[in-house]
């Protein structure tokens, strides 16, 4: 069964996403880039609000592909009690050194999801390297939110191969990138673990507030399907509330 990942900006929006039936609460600052990171106190408050009821992910920020910078950002976000840290494979120097540096963190139990960008000629050959380094999952998203949605950049056949290859390697997989309700039906046929949304859930674009009626409409469009869940998704459980981040000062 394909789940719903809802990107939120606060504890209040996290509660709204829970009420609407989101399967993953994704903490992200849409005003700070494709994978903008929220301030630590906001992340802590949202983790405390969710209290283990759902998986919580958080983005590490739009970072240069420098091993020390990426490694420090991931460690900082992971320490806040989230279940998953999402790290973007941004253009620049080869990401291999960053992946090698992050392998030490996955070996210690940090669950990482790499985000490849559909509008930046993504190297799908990288998926094997992610699995080899202990990553939990991989997503396709878009970097330029003004340049059209996911399916404007990659056709459904290629998206299907991405989902299939990720599943073969035991990686949780997701599809995102300015998705609209009209994209849901064709993307459900591909069998991704999750579809990710922000703009379609908001009253007036991705930087505005969540709109409950829009969230319910997206949830309803995803819902009517057979309950088939991938091994990677079944294995992913939220932290217990006892392991959540401490309350903010």
ABEGO torsion letter per residue (X at the ends): XBBBBBBBABAAAAAAAAAAGBABBBBBBAAAEAABBBBAAAAAAAAAAAGGABBBBBBAEBBBBBAAAAAAAAAAAAAAGBABBBBBBBBEBBAAAAAAAAAAAAAAGBBBBBBBBAAAGBBAAAAAAAAAAGBABBBBBBABAAAEBAAAABBAAAAAAAAAAAAAAGBBBBBBGGBBAAAAAAAAAAGBABBBBAAAABABEAABBBBAAAAAAAAAAAABBBBBBBAAAAABBBBBAAABBBBBX
